[in-house]
Amino acid sequence: MILTLFAGMFACGGEPIDTADPCVGAPVVTWETFGKGFLRENCQGCHASTVVDRAGAPAQVTFDDEAHALAWRERILARAAGATPTMPPQGGTTDDDRWRLGVWLTCGGR
């Protein structure tokens, strides 16, 4: 599912990639260069372990650091990086940022 979703997203960022590996030709997107800032700005208002009012976010779904975020990779891809994102609920993320989120979560900075 991730590969199918990501392959479709790649077409948004440039030429479609004709390979089984969606990370071939992908830009290097890492926790430090993108993931950390994106999650802090768009997700940690509800998904940080220190937040008291989580606005309905499940207590176990936290994105405090890279390991926590990657543990929820599939869910983040489905809810925030897909074609019809439902997170963050207030919106405001750009198509480019959602594409980069998909690159980071799928390719892991390679």
N, CA, C and O atoms as a DFTB+ gen file, in Angstrom:
440 C
 N C O
     1  1       0.822      -1.194       0.000
     2  2       0.000       0.000       0.000
     3  2       0.863       1.254       0.000
     4  3       0.596       2.190      -0.754
     5  1       1.892       1.282       0.835
     6  2       2.758       2.463       0.881
     7  2       3.378       2.719      -0.479
     8  3       3.397       3.858      -0.947
     9  1       3.890       1.664      -1.124
    10  2       4.554       1.859      -2.405
    11  2       3.593       2.382      -3.453
    12  3       3.958       3.253      -4.243
    13  1       2.374       1.871      -3.476
    14  2       1.384       2.344      -4.430
    15  2       1.054       3.805      -4.171
    16  3       1.041       4.612      -5.101
    17  1       0.789       4.151      -2.927
    18  2       0.485       5.526      -2.563
    19  2       1.638       6.436      -2.907
    20  3       1.442       7.500      -3.493
    21  1       2.841       6.025      -2.547
    22  2       4.003       6.861      -2.755
    23  2       4.308       7.021      -4.237
    24  3       4.698       8.105      -4.671
    25  1       4.141       5.977      -5.008
    26  2       4.407       6.067      -6.442
    27  2       3.511       7.109      -7.083
    28  3       3.963       7.873      -7.936
    29  1       2.241       7.153      -6.682
    30  2       1.333       8.162      -7.201
    31  2       1.733       9.555      -6.770
    32  3       1.592      10.509      -7.535
    33  1       2.229       9.680      -5.555
    34  2       2.654      10.978      -5.055
    35  2       3.894      11.456      -5.779
    36  3       4.068      12.658      -5.981
    37  1       4.759      10.537      -6.174
    38  2       5.992      10.940      -6.818
    39  2       5.726      11.694      -8.105
    40  3       6.473      12.603      -8.466
    41  1       4.661      11.317      -8.797
    42  2       4.334      12.013     -10.028
    43  2       4.066      13.492      -9.772
    44  3       4.278      14.319     -10.659
    45  1       3.605      13.835      -8.577
    46  2       3.350      15.232      -8.231
    47  2       4.631      16.019      -8.086
    48  3       4.626      17.238      -8.260
    49  1       5.733      15.351      -7.770
    50  2       6.985      16.044      -7.509
    51  2       7.896      16.076      -8.710
    52  3       9.019      16.567      -8.602
    53  1       7.472      15.584      -9.832
    54  2       8.323      15.569     -11.009
    55  2       7.905      14.440     -11.922
    56  3       6.748      14.019     -11.926
    57  1       8.856      13.956     -12.694
    58  2       8.585      12.874     -13.621
    59  2       8.249      11.593     -12.868
    60  3       8.901      11.282     -11.871
    61  1       7.254      10.849     -13.319
    62  2       6.970       9.558     -12.690
    63  2       8.183       8.643     -12.799
    64  3       8.927       8.690     -13.779
    65  1       8.366       7.835     -11.807
    66  2       9.508       6.936     -11.780
    67  2       9.057       5.562     -12.226
    68  3       8.102       5.003     -11.686
    69  1       9.750       5.021     -13.216
    70  2       9.409       3.722     -13.769
    71  2      10.314       2.660     -13.153
    72  3      11.212       2.134     -13.810
    73  1      10.063       2.352     -11.874
    74  2      10.848       1.348     -11.180
    75  2      10.033       0.790     -10.028
    76  3       9.064       1.405      -9.583
    77  1      10.430      -0.372      -9.551
    78  2       9.749      -0.963      -8.399
    79  2      10.151      -0.267      -7.107
    80  3       9.448      -0.388      -6.104
    81  1      11.257       0.452      -7.108
    82  2      11.739       1.145      -5.917
    83  2      11.376       2.624      -6.007
    84  3      11.982       3.356      -6.790
    85  1      10.393       3.080      -5.217
    86  2       9.958       4.479      -5.313
    87  2      10.998       5.466      -4.818
    88  3      10.828       6.673      -4.990
    89  1      12.070       4.984      -4.209
    90  2      13.080       5.888      -3.661
    91  2      14.199       6.200      -4.651
    92  3      15.031       7.070      -4.391
    93  1      14.225       5.499      -5.779
    94  2      15.216       5.798      -6.805
    95  2      14.942       7.196      -7.330
    96  3      13.850       7.480      -7.823
    97  1      15.915       8.048      -7.225
    98  2      15.772       9.419      -7.697
    99  2      15.102      10.357      -6.716
   100  3      14.929      11.539      -7.012
   101  1      14.723       9.854      -5.552
   102  2      14.065      10.698      -4.547
   103  2      15.085      11.625      -3.906
   104  3      16.251      11.259      -3.762
   105  1      14.657      12.823      -3.519
   106  2      15.576      13.703      -2.799
   107  2      15.848      13.134      -1.407
   108  3      15.058      12.352      -0.880
   109  1      16.956      13.531      -0.831
   110  2      17.273      13.102       0.525
   111  2      16.468      13.977       1.487
   112  3      16.679      15.187       1.569
   113  1      15.553      13.351       2.205
   114  2      14.700      14.039       3.176
   115  2      14.858      13.272       4.478
   116  3      14.519      12.091       4.546
   117  1      15.368      13.927       5.507
   118  2      15.665      13.252       6.766
   119  2      14.832      13.832       7.909
   120  3      14.105      14.812       7.743
   121  1      14.961      13.202       9.061
   122  2      14.345      13.703      10.288
   123  2      14.831      15.125      10.558
   124  3      14.030      16.020      10.827
   125  1      16.126      15.324      10.484
   126  2      16.703      16.629      10.810
   127  2      16.357      17.702       9.783
   128  3      16.120      18.851      10.154
   129  1      16.322      17.351       8.504
   130  2      16.074      18.359       7.479
   131  2      14.601      18.624       7.213
   132  3      14.249      19.643       6.620
   133  1      13.735      17.708       7.651
   134  2      12.312      17.916       7.372
   135  2      11.373      17.368       8.444
   136  3      10.558      18.111       8.990
   137  1      11.482      16.079       8.749
   138  2      10.513      15.404       9.612
   139  2      10.300      16.084      10.952
   140  3       9.161      16.308      11.363
   141  1      11.376      16.411      11.629
   142  2      11.294      17.024      12.962
   143  2      10.502      18.332      12.932
   144  3       9.608      18.529      13.755
   145  1      10.813      19.211      12.013
   146  2      10.123      20.494      11.913
   147  2       8.673      20.343      11.479
   148  3       7.790      21.024      12.001
   149  1       8.427      19.452      10.526
   150  2       7.064      19.237      10.060
   151  2       6.183      18.736      11.198
   152  3       5.090      19.258      11.419
   153  1       6.658      17.725      11.918
   154  2       5.858      17.163      13.006
   155  2       5.682      18.155      14.153
   156  3       4.610      18.228      14.753
   157  1       6.722      18.911      14.455
   158  2       6.613      19.909      15.521
   159  2       5.553      20.950      15.164
   160  3       4.729      21.319      16.001
   161  1       5.579      21.412      13.941
   162  2       4.661      22.467      13.509
   163  2       3.231      21.975      13.286
   164  3       2.278      22.693      13.589
   165  1       3.076      20.777      12.766
   166  2       1.759      20.321      12.333
   167  2       1.110      19.231      13.179
   168  3      -0.096      19.011      13.078
   169  1       1.893      18.548      14.011
   170  2       1.357      17.362      14.683
   171  2       1.492      17.379      16.203
   172  3       0.608      16.889      16.907
   173  1       2.572      17.928      16.707
   174  2       2.839      17.801      18.128
   175  2       1.913      18.619      19.021
   176  3       1.955      18.457      20.241
   177  1       1.105      19.465      18.475
   178  2       0.109      20.160      19.274
   179  2      -0.871      19.188      19.916
   180  3      -1.447      19.475      20.965
   181  1      -1.054      18.043      19.283
   182  2      -1.922      16.977      19.819
   183  2      -1.151      15.686      20.065
   184  3      -1.566      14.869      20.886
   185  1      -0.032      15.490      19.363
   186  2       0.680      14.212      19.397
   187  2       2.035      14.266      20.097
   188  3       2.917      13.467      19.781
   189  1       2.216      15.176      21.026
   190  2       3.413      15.171      21.877
   191  2       3.015      14.543      23.208
   192  3       1.892      14.735      23.674
   193  1       3.919      13.801      23.816
   194  2       3.581      13.117      25.074
   195  2       3.319      14.087      26.217
   196  3       2.694      13.715      27.210
   197  1       3.785      15.317      26.092
   198  2       3.626      16.304      27.167
   199  2       2.348      17.129      27.047
   200  3       2.041      17.917      27.942
   201  1       1.598      16.962      25.959
   202  2       0.385      17.743      25.746
   203  2      -0.726      17.243      26.669
   204  3      -1.006      16.046      26.730
   205  1      -1.350      18.171      27.380
   206  2      -2.443      17.814      28.283
   207  2      -3.745      17.637      27.506
   208  3      -4.404      16.605      27.638
   209  1      -4.123      18.627      26.700
   210  2      -5.350      18.536      25.902
   211  2      -4.978      18.011      24.521
   212  3      -4.568      18.778      23.650
   213  1      -5.120      16.715      24.323
   214  2      -4.714      16.069      23.077
   215  2      -5.788      16.148      21.990
   216  3      -5.610      15.589      20.908
   217  1      -6.882      16.824      22.260
   218  2      -7.952      17.011      21.275
   219  2      -8.410      15.685      20.667
   220  3      -8.714      15.610      19.477
   221  1      -8.454      14.657      21.485
   222  2      -8.926      13.362      21.027
   223  2      -7.855      12.441      20.468
   224  3      -8.149      11.292      20.140
   225  1      -6.612      12.917      20.349
   226  2      -5.541      12.051      19.850
   227  2      -5.269      10.943      20.861
   228  3      -5.153      11.220      22.054
   229  1      -5.165       9.701      20.410
   230  2      -4.890       8.598      21.334
   231  2      -3.583       8.823      22.097
   232  3      -2.592       9.274      21.521
   233  1      -3.586       8.512      23.370
   234  2      -2.417       8.764      24.226
   235  2      -1.159       8.068      23.725
   236  3      -0.061       8.602      23.879
   237  1      -1.296       6.898      23.134
   238  2      -0.120       6.150      22.693
   239  2       0.460       6.651      21.370
   240  3       1.570       6.266      21.004
   241  1      -0.269       7.498      20.652
   242  2       0.200       7.990      19.355
   243  2       0.941       9.310      19.578
   244  3       0.355      10.392      19.556
   245  1       2.261       9.175      19.796
   246  2       3.102      10.352      20.041
   247  2       4.216      10.414      19.014
   248  3       4.700       9.391      18.528
   249  1       4.608      11.625      18.698
   250  2       5.667      11.863      17.716
   251  2       6.765      12.718      18.351
   252  3       7.187      13.722      17.778
   253  1       7.222      12.316      19.527
   254  2       8.212      13.098      20.270
   255  2       9.595      13.089      19.640
   256  3      10.342      14.060      19.765
   257  1       9.933      12.019      18.976
   258  2      11.245      11.913      18.347
   259  2      11.118      11.042      17.105
   260  3      10.036      10.548      16.789
   261  1      12.217      10.861      16.413
   262  2      12.183      10.119      15.152
   263  2      11.684       8.686      15.347
   264  3      10.883       8.199      14.550
   265  1      12.148       8.009      16.394
   266  2      11.731       6.622      16.624
   267  2      10.228       6.519      16.859
   268  3       9.573       5.618      16.333
   269  1       9.683       7.442      17.649
   270  2       8.231       7.433      17.883
   271  2       7.472       7.674      16.577
   272  3       6.491       6.990      16.286
   273  1       7.927       8.638      15.807
   274  2       7.244       8.946      14.546
   275  2       7.311       7.761      13.588
   276  3       6.308       7.405      12.970
   277  1       8.480       7.153      13.463
   278  2       8.619       6.034      12.533
   279  2       7.816       4.820      12.973
   280  3       7.418       4.007      12.139
   281  1       7.574       4.687      14.261
   282  2       6.726       3.594      14.747
   283  2       5.299       3.740      14.218
   284  3       4.571       2.754      14.104
   285  1       4.904       4.967      13.898
   286  2       3.564       5.254      13.372
   287  2       3.591       5.599      11.886
   288  3       2.657       6.214      11.370
   289  1       4.656       5.206      11.203
   290  2       4.872       5.533       9.788
   291  2       3.646       5.251       8.921
   292  3       3.200       6.132       8.185
   293  1       3.099       4.050       8.994
   294  2       1.956       3.673       8.140
   295  2       0.756       4.580       8.388
   296  3       0.087       5.016       7.451
   297  1       0.496       4.855       9.651
   298  2      -0.646       5.697       9.997
   299  2      -0.439       7.142       9.526
   300  3      -1.363       7.774       9.015
   301  1       0.770       7.650       9.702
   302  2       1.066       9.015       9.251
   303  2       0.943       9.105       7.743
   304  3       0.357      10.055       7.223
   305  1       1.491       8.123       7.032
   306  2       1.367       8.116       5.569
   307  2      -0.095       8.144       5.143
   308  3      -0.482       8.924       4.273
   309  1      -0.891       7.299       5.754
   310  2      -2.305       7.208       5.383
   311  2      -3.077       8.470       5.731
   312  3      -3.923       8.906       4.951
   313  1      -2.805       9.058       6.877
   314  2      -3.619      10.171       7.359
   315  2      -3.103      11.545       6.945
   316  3      -3.887      12.489       6.844
   317  1      -1.785      11.679       6.701
   318  2      -1.238      13.017       6.456
   319  2      -0.522      13.173       5.125
   320  3      -0.313      14.300       4.675
   321  1      -0.139      12.077       4.481
   322  2       0.628      12.203       3.242
   323  2      -0.133      11.711       2.020
   324  3       0.387      11.779       0.906
   325  1      -1.334      11.224       2.202
   326  2      -2.103      10.691       1.089
   327  2      -2.781      11.765       0.250
   328  3      -2.625      12.963       0.486
   329  1      -3.524      11.307      -0.717
   330  2      -4.204      12.216      -1.640
   331  2      -5.312      13.015      -0.967
   332  3      -5.596      14.142      -1.374
   333  1      -5.937      12.449       0.049
   334  2      -6.998      13.145       0.777
   335  2      -6.672      13.124       2.276
   336  3      -7.263      12.355       3.033
   337  1      -5.740      13.963       2.690
   338  2      -5.292      13.933       4.082
   339  2      -6.383      14.367       5.068
   340  3      -7.166      15.276       4.795
   341  1      -6.411      13.702       6.201
   342  2      -7.324      14.077       7.273
   343  2      -6.573      14.693       8.452
   344  3      -7.187      15.177       9.403
   345  1      -5.258      14.672       8.384
   346  2      -4.415      15.267       9.406
   347  2      -3.430      16.210       8.745
   348  3      -2.966      15.928       7.641
   349  1      -3.103      17.300       9.370
   350  2      -3.717      17.806      10.587
   351  2      -5.144      18.274      10.311
   352  3      -5.445      18.745       9.214
   353  1      -6.022      18.143      11.307
   354  2      -7.427      18.461      11.076
   355  2      -7.675      19.921      10.706
   356  3      -8.665      20.233      10.044
   357  1      -6.786      20.813      11.126
   358  2      -6.954      22.221      10.775
   359  2      -6.431      22.532       9.374
   360  3      -6.565      23.656       8.891
   361  1      -5.826      21.517       8.717
   362  2      -5.298      21.715       7.373
   363  2      -4.039      22.562       7.402
   364  3      -3.317      22.595       8.398
   365  1      -3.792      23.238       6.307
   366  2      -2.680      24.165       6.248
   367  2      -1.385      23.608       5.707
   368  3      -0.446      24.367       5.465
   369  1      -1.303      22.289       5.507
   370  2      -0.081      21.740       4.935
   371  2      -0.156      21.849       3.417
   372  3      -1.225      21.723       2.820
   373  1       0.985      22.084       2.815
   374  2       1.032      22.215       1.360
   375  2       1.184      20.842       0.707
   376  3       1.599      19.880       1.352
   377  1       0.848      20.765      -0.562
   378  2       1.048      19.523      -1.304
   379  2       2.525      19.139      -1.289
   380  3       2.860      17.961      -1.170
   381  1       3.410      20.129      -1.411
   382  2       4.849      19.869      -1.403
   383  2       5.289      19.284      -0.062
   384  3       6.071      18.334      -0.027
   385  1       4.793      19.843       1.034
   386  2       5.153      19.304       2.352
   387  2       4.616      17.899       2.540
   388  3       5.306      17.057       3.116
   389  1       3.418      17.621       2.078
   390  2       2.881      16.264       2.186
   391  2       3.696      15.286       1.339
   392  3       3.920      14.145       1.743
   393  1       4.137      15.735       0.168
   394  2       4.995      14.916      -0.691
   395  2       6.321      14.632       0.011
   396  3       6.783      13.491       0.017
   397  1       6.936      15.656       0.601
   398  2       8.200      15.462       1.330
   399  2       8.009      14.537       2.526
   400  3       8.887      13.728       2.830
   401  1       6.880      14.648       3.201
   402  2       6.579      13.751       4.316
   403  2       6.563      12.309       3.814
   404  3       7.120      11.418       4.455
   405  1       5.931      12.085       2.682
   406  2       5.916      10.748       2.089
   407  2       7.302      10.257       1.720
   408  3       7.622       9.086       1.928
   409  1       8.129      11.140       1.175
   410  2       9.506      10.771       0.837
   411  2      10.262      10.374       2.098
   412  3      10.923       9.336       2.130
   413  1      10.165      11.203       3.139
   414  2      10.881      10.901       4.382
   415  2      10.425       9.569       4.977
   416  3      11.257       8.734       5.331
   417  1       9.132       9.368       5.090
   418  2       8.624       8.156       5.713
   419  2       8.856       6.905       4.874
   420  3       9.009       5.815       5.425
   421  1       8.885       7.041       3.576
   422  2       9.060       5.894       2.701
   423  2      10.535       5.579       2.446
   424  3      10.926       4.413       2.408
   425  1      11.343       6.610       2.273
   426  2      12.736       6.398       1.874
   427  2      13.726       6.543       3.027
   428  3      14.865       6.088       2.918
   429  1      13.321       7.154       4.102
   430  2      14.185       7.248       5.273
   431  2      15.494       7.970       5.067
   432  3      16.482       7.643       5.726
   433  1      15.535       8.933       4.180
   434  2      16.728       9.745       4.014
   435  2      17.846       9.097       3.214
   436  3      18.986       9.560       3.247
   437  1      17.525       8.028       2.494
   438  2      18.610       7.414       1.710
   439  2      18.815       8.081       0.398
   440  3      19.689       7.678      -0.369
